[in-house]
Amino acid sequence: MSILGSIGMILAVVLVANGMGSEYSWNTIRPYFTLQRKPFKNVTSKLIAAAVFIVAGMIIGLLIAILLGSLFTAIRGFSLGPGFQHGEFLQGTNY
């Protein structure tokens, strides 16, 4: 999961940079910096929107990982009992 978190962070940076670069190449963000008194409101709103989508993607990915983990655990025949919560799994008694 930590590897996926690192890759997810890199992908999030690429997503935000791509969005800002596209706005710059379409000449839609330059007028905001020259015409408005507070030009960073638009940039901040774009970053907040990107953060909402990134967090939503993380939550969806986590839910899919939990569901697939439960599915594969059931397919392999292991139980989802309370042994894991009580530390028996860490002691090696479930093998």
N, C-alpha and C positions, 0 to 999 in steps of 0.2 A: 504494500500500500504506500510506502514512502517513495518508492520509485514512481508510482503513478502520481503522487502528489508533486514530485519535482517536474515530471513531464507536464502535468496540468498547469503548473505555474508558468512554465515556458510557453505553453500554448495560450495562456491568458495574456501574457505580455505581447505575443505575436498578434492576438486578436485585437487588442487595444491599439497597438502600433499600426496595424493594417487599417483600422477604422479611421484613425487620425490622418494617416497618409492619404487615404482615399478622399477625405474631406478637403485636404490641402490641394490635391491634384484636381479636384472638381471646382476649385476656387469658391467653395462655400464657407470656408472658415476664415479666410483672410479678411473679408468685410467685417466680421465680428470684432476682429482685433483693431480695426481702424475706425469704425463708426461708433462703437459703444464706449460708454465711460467705464464700464466694468466688463471687459471682454472675457474674463475667466468664468463667468456664470455659464456660458454655453459649453465651454470645455469641461467644467465640473459636472454639468448635467449629462454630458456624453460619457464621462467616466463613471458616474453613478449608474447609468443605464447598463454599461458594460459590466459593472460589478454585480448588478442584479442578475444578469444572464449567466455570469460565471458561477455565482453561488447556486443558482437554480440548476445549472449543469452538474455541479458537485453533488447536490442533494440527489438528483436523479441517478447519477453514477453510483452513489453509495447505496441507494435503494436497490438498484439492479444487482450490485455485488452481494448484498444480503440475501436477496431472493435466489440468485444463482447458487450461492453457498448453501442455502437451505435445500435447494433442489438436488444438488450434487451429493450432499450429505445423506439425503433420503434415498437417492439412487444407490449409493454405496452400501446402504444398510446400517449406517450408524444412527444412533438415536440422538435426539436433541434434548436429552434430559438435563436435570439440574447438576450433573456431575461436573460440568465445566465451571459453573458458578461457584462450586464449593472447593475448588482447587484440586480435585482428584485428577483432572486432566494434566495439570502441571506436575503432579507427582508421578505420572506415568502409569497409573493403575487402569486406565481405559484401553490399554493396548492389548 
